[in-house]
Amino acid sequence: MNQTEKYGVHVTATNREFLNIFKTLNETRSTKGVAYAKAVVKNSEVIKSHLDPIENEAKPSEAFMLLSLEAQKYIQAEDSEGLKKFEEEHSEVIEERKKQMELVNTRLDESATLELKTIAEAHLPDDLSAEQLETLIKIVQ
C-alpha cells in the first residue's frame, strides 16, 4: 500500500477483487458512522468508475436477451428435450454470449491499481462479518 494524499492508499488487486470490495461496500452502505460512510461513498465512486467499462462489456445482446426469455418457457415447463433443441437452433447467439463472458472473466482477472480511502479499524461497523472484513482488508488500516 502506497500512501497518497487524495484517498489514502494505492491498492493493487484484480478487477474481480475490486468488484467484491464494491459489493461489500454497498452491502454495508446503511451502517451508521460518518467516517465509515465517507469511505464507502468515496471508494464506491472510484471503483464503480473503474469497473463501468467491464460492466458494459458484460451486457448481453438484445438477441441473447430475447432467446433467454424464450428459453424460460422450456425451463419452467421442465422440457429438457425442447430446451436442448432450442439451444441447438440458436447455438450461434449462445456461443457469442459464452465468448463475451469469457472476455469479461479475463478482464475481471486482470490487475489494476486504484487510489482508495482507507478505513481505520476503529471505524469499521460492529456487525461486519468475517467474510465482509476479508473482502475489505486491503483498505483497512
N, C-alpha and C positions, 0 to 999 in steps of 0.2 A: 504494500500500500504506500503510494507516494502522497504526501500532504499537498493540498492545493488550497489557495485562499477562497476560491469561489464555492466549492461544495464540500471540501474536506479531504477526499482521497481519490486517487485514480484506482479504479477497480478493474482488474482483468479477469474475465470469465467468458464462458461460452454464451452465445445468444440464448441458448436453452436455459442456462442458469439465470441470466437476466430476466427471462420470461417468468421463471419461478419466483424470483425476487419480486417482480412486478405483481404477480398474482397474490403473493403473501402480503405485500403492502396493501393491496386492495381488500383482502380478507380482513385486515386489521384496521381498516380506514376509520371505523367508528369509535376506536379507542380514545379515551379521554387523555388529555395531556398535550400542551401546546408544543413542546419540543419534539415529541414523537410525531404529532400531526404535521408539523413543519417539514420534518424529514420525509414523511410519507408523500406529501404533496410535491416537494421538490424532486425527490428521487423518481416518483411516478412519471413526472413530466419528462425527465431526461431519458428514462428507459423507454417510455412509450414512443417518443420521437425517434429513438434509435430502432425500435422494433417495427414501427409502422410499415416500412418498405417490405419487410418479410411477411407481415400480415396481409398486405396487398397481394403479394405473390401467392399466398395460400388460398385466396378466394377462388371458389370453384367457378367454372364457366357456366353460362346460362344453360347450355346444352346438358351439362352434367347435373345441374340442379333439377331440370325437368325430368331427366332419367331417374334421379333419386326419388322424386315424388312418385313416379310411376312404379318404381321398384317396391315402394312401401306397400302397394296393393298386394303384391305377391308375398311379401314378408308377413303382413297381417293375416292373409289367408293361409299361411303356412304351406304355400305351394312352392316347394323347393325345386321341383322339376320345371315349373313355369319360370321361376326366378333364374335358374340356370340357363334356360333357353333365351330369356330376355337379355341376360348378361352377354351371351354369345352373339346375339344380334346387334348389340351395342358395344362390342368389345373395343372399338377404336376410341370412343369417347372415354370409356372406363380406363383404358391404357394411358390416355393423355393425362387423366387425373392422377393415376399412380405415378407417372413421371413427374408431374407437377409437385406431388407430395414428397417424392424422393429429393427433389431440388430444395424444397423448403426444409426438409430434415437436414440436408447438407449445410444449408445456411445456419440452421439452429445450432449445429455442432461447431461452427466457426467461432474463433475467439475475437473478442473486442475489448477495448478499454474505454470506460466511461468515468466521468467525474461525478462522484456521488457524495451526498452529505452523510456523514457518519452519525450513528445513533449511540449516545452514551448508554452504557449498560443500565444506569440508574433511571433512564427514561423509557426503557422497554416496558411494555404493558405487563402487568402481573399475570394475566391469563394467557400469555403467549405459550403455545405448546412447544415441546422439544422439536417437533418436526418444523414448525414455523421458525424457531430460532436457528435451526440448522440451515435453513434457506437464507436467512438474513445475516448469518455470522460474518460474511465478508464486509458488511457495513456497520458492524457493532464494534465500538471501541471500549 
